[in-house]
């Protein structure tokens, strides 16, 4: 039976493994099970070497901590877990007594995951600042824009030379275009209207729109039909996914490649033990939107979610900004990986009906 002192470790976002003096695994929390793709039941009784492979750096950290009876952190450990590729981890080793006798507690943190969390927090802060700036800017522009359009209409009626009407029509049409742009800038500020959402209905709606708009580009599906329902704003989620998919299709089209060779793939899966907006969720819906287009230029990758940033001529630079805003309003996260020939946007949306949904991440 698991000692009651270990119960609190089950809620930690950090992967925790407890081993005895012979480095035999005594306990793994759910985050460690997820990280190393091994259950507590199957791992108990195995040595760390059997579980993670031979690792002299980790062995030395454990010995140092045991001899000195103090915590020790090794910031760069490369190891493996289950069938997964090599993992880059930081590990803090501490002497512990949970009723097992002499034991060592190992806290593993993925270095790339830590960087991702920090990047998400930075993007969220930037997004909030950008939204406020854009909202103020849009309001300031809309009022004089209406005056310009109205004056152009009055002038158009007074002109006697027909050839001059062309110029007033340019002013009116450009004013309408800017008015539409201002409306799009202000759209993300509507609060979500939550309700039950089937994510596959969202994906199918987007797929039908894209097949009509870009009939030559294949839109493939790879769905996990067992996914739970979400709680969210259906229209906002459709718009977020549509913006990403349309952005992919436009990138394929503008690259000059044969559209018949273009492909966009929609994939749905369940993600377990995820941290979103500094809260821990047992389950989340994971959506991957990938394409075989030219990829995002390297000099734009850090700014791709910023407003008015576009790598395509004629692009407004608002599609991905709006998508990011809508996903973060749903307490989700959006990330991407891009190389020439493959770009993949990953959306994570928390499942809110879990009885422990939204558990705050505990300090460690």
N, C-alpha and C positions, 0 to 999 in steps of 0.2 A: 504494500500500500504506500502511496506517495505521502511523505510527511506534509502536514498542514502548512508548514512554513514556506513550502514551495508554491502554494496556491496563488500568491500575489504575482509570481513570475509569469503566470499564464497570460496576463494582460499586457505584458511589456511588448513594445514594438521591437526591442532589441532581441536578437536570437541568443538564447541562453542554454548552455550545456553544462551539466554538473558531472564531474568525473571523480573517481576515487583515487587513492595514492598510486594505483597501478595504471591510471589513465583509462579505466573502464567506465563506459557511459552509464550513469545512474539515472539521469533525467534530461529531457529536452522539452522546452516549452513550444507552443504552436508556431512561433516565429522561426525557431530553429528547425522544426519539422519542415516548414515551407522552404527555408533557405537551402537545406541540405537534401531535400526530397526524400526524407526518411521519417517514418513514424517513431514515436517514443517507444512503442512496443517492439518494433523491429531493431531499433538501435540499442536498446538496453542490453547490457552484457557484452557489447562489442567494444574493442579498444578504439581510441581516437584514430589510430593508424588504419584500422579496418574501415572506419567511417569516412575519414577525410583523406586517407593516403599518408605516406610518410612525409613528415614536415619537421625538419631540424629547428627551424626558427620558432615554431610553436612549442616544441619540446623544451627548448632553452628558456622560453618565457615562463612555462609552468614550473620548471626547476627553480628558476630565480625567485618566483613568487613564494614557493613552498619553503625554500631555505631562509628567506628573509621575512617570511610571515607578513607580507605586505602586497598591496595591489601593484601590478606592473602592466603597462600598456605597450603592445607592439603595434606600430601604426601601419606596417605593410607586411601582410602575410598572403602568400598565394597558395590556394588550396583548391580542392575539388569537392563536389558533393553529389552523390548519386550519379545520374546520367548526365549531369550538367557540365558545361565547359568550366574551365578554371575560373575561380572566384578571387577577386582582390578584396581582402578584408583587413579591418583593424580589429584587434582582440585585446580585451582587458581581462587579466587573470587575477583572481582574488581567493585567498584561503576562506573556507566557509564551513559551517557546521549546521547541517539541516537534519541531523539525526542519523546520518550515514556514517558517522565517525569522521576521520580526516578526509576532507573533500576539497575540491577546487571548483570554483565557479568561473566559467568562461563566457564572456559577453562578446559576441561577434557583431560587427557592423560592416555592411558593404560600403566600400569607399565610393563607388559610383552611385549608390543609392543616396548616400549622405550628400554628395554633390548635387544630385537631382532634387532632393528636398530643399537644399539651399537655393538652387536655381528657381524652383517653383515659388518659394517665398519672395525672392527678388522680383520675379515676373509679376506676382500678385500685387506687390507694392507699386511697381511701375504701371501696371494696368489701371489701378485705382487712380493714380496721379494723371494718367493719360485721359481716363474717362472724364474726370473733373475738368481738365483743361479743354477737352474737345467740347464738352457740354457748354461751357461758358463761351467758347469761341463760336459755336454754332448759333447760340442765342444772339450773340452780338452781330453776326453776319445776316441772320434772317430778316431783321427789321429793315436795315438799309436796302437789302436785296429786293424786298417788296416795293419799296419806294422807287428803285431804279426801274423795275418792270412796269410799274404803273406810269411813270413818266415816259417810258418808251412807247407805251400804248397810246398815250395822249398825243405824243409827237407824231406817231404813225398816222393818226387821224387827220392831223393838220398839214401834212406834207402834200404839196401839189405835184411834184415831179414823181412819177411812178418808180423811177429807177432808185430813188432814195429809200423806198420801203424795204429794200433788201437789207439795208443797214439796221433799221429799227427791228426787223425780224431776227437778225443775229443777236441783238441785245436781249430780246424777249426769250428766244430759245436758250441762250446761254444762262439767262437768269433762271429759267425753269430747270436747267440741268444742275445748277448750283443749289437750287431749292431742294431738288431730289437728294443731292449729296448731303445737305444739312439734315434732312429727315432721316437718312440712313445713319448719320452720326449720332442722332439722338435716340434711335430705336432701341439700342441695347439697355437703355436706362429704365425700361419698363420692368417692374418686378415680376418674377416668375409666377404663373398661376398653376400651382401644383395639382396633380391628379395622377391616377394610375396610367403608366405608359408601358406598352410592349415595345421594346427597343427594335424588334424585327419589323414591326409596322412602320417605325420611323425609317429604317434602312430601306424597306421596300418602296416607301413613298419617294425617297431620294432617288432610288434606282430607276423608278418609272420616269421621273423628271429628266434624269440624265440620258436615258435611252431616247427620249423624244428630242432633247436638245443636241445630243452628240450621238446620232444613231450608228456611226462607224466605229465608235470606241466600245470595246467589250467591257461590261461590268459584271464581274464574277461574284459569286456568293459562297461563303463558308461559315455557316451558322451553327451554333450550339443551341438547339431548340429547347433545351432544358433550362435556359436562363430564367431567373425570377423576374417578376414585374418590378419596374422602377416607380418611384414617386417623383414627378417632375412636370415641367411645362412642355407639352408635346410639340407645340409650334416652335418654341425656341430650340428644342433639340433637333427638330427637322431642319431649321435654318442653320444651325451650327454644322451638322453633318453635310448639308447641301453645300455650304460655303467651301468646305474642305474638298469635297468631291469635285465640285465645279472648278475649283482652283487647280486640281490635278488635271482635269480634262483640258482646261485652257493652256496649261503648261505643255501638255502633249501636243496640242494643236499648234501652239506658237513655236515649238521646237523644229518644225519642218519635217518630222518623221511621218511615215505613212500611217494615217489614222487607223487603218485596218490592223496595224500591229500594236496599237495602243491598248492598254489593259489597266483597269482599275479593279481592285479586289476589296470586298467588304467582308470582314471576319469578326465573329463575335465569340467570346469566351467568358468564363467566370474567373475572376482573380480572387485569391484568398489572402487574408492577413495583410491588408494594404493600409498605408497611412495617407490620408488626404486632408489637406488644410489642418495639419497637426492633430488630427483625430484618427483613431484606429478603428477600422471596419473589418469584420470577419469576412465579408464578401463584397465584391464590387463587380459590375459589368464592365468588361474590357472590349472596346471596339478598335479594330485596326483597319485603317484606310490606306492602302498601298497602291502605288502606280509605277509603271515602268518608263516614266518620262525622264527628262534631262537632269532632274535633281535640283535642289535649291543651291544657288551660288554660295560659296563658302563665306563671302563677305557680307551675306545677308542673314546668315543663320541665327546670329544673336539678336537680330532685330525683326524676325519674321512676324511676331505677334504685335509689333508696334504699329500704330495707325499711320496711314498714308505711305507705307513702305511697300513697294511693289517691284518685282523683277520683270514685269511684263509691260510692254508699251501699251498705254491706254488703260492700265489697271488702276483702280481707285486705292488699292492698298487697305481696304476695309474688311474684306471677307474673313481673313484669319483673325483679325482683331475682334470682330463681332463673335466669331466662333469661340475664341478664348474667353470673352466676357460671359457668354451664355453658359459655357461649361463650368467656369469658376462660380457663377451664381448658383449652380446646382451642387456646389461643394465638391466638384470633381477636379480632374487634372487633365491636361492635354500636353503631350510631348511629341517629338518627332526625331527620326533618324533619316539622313539623306546622303546618298552617294549617287553619282551619275548612273542612271539606269534603274534606280529604285529609291523611292521616297515613301516612308511609312509614318503616318500620324496615328498615335495611340491615345484613345480617350478612356479614362477611368471614371465611372459614375457609381457612387456608393449605393448599396442596397439598404434602404432606410427601415425596412420592416423587421430587421434582425433585432431580437430583444436586447442585444448589447451594442447595437449600431451607434457609432459616434462616440465610443469610449475615448476620453482624453488620453493622449500618450503620456505615460508616467515618466517623470524625470528619473535619471539613473546616474 
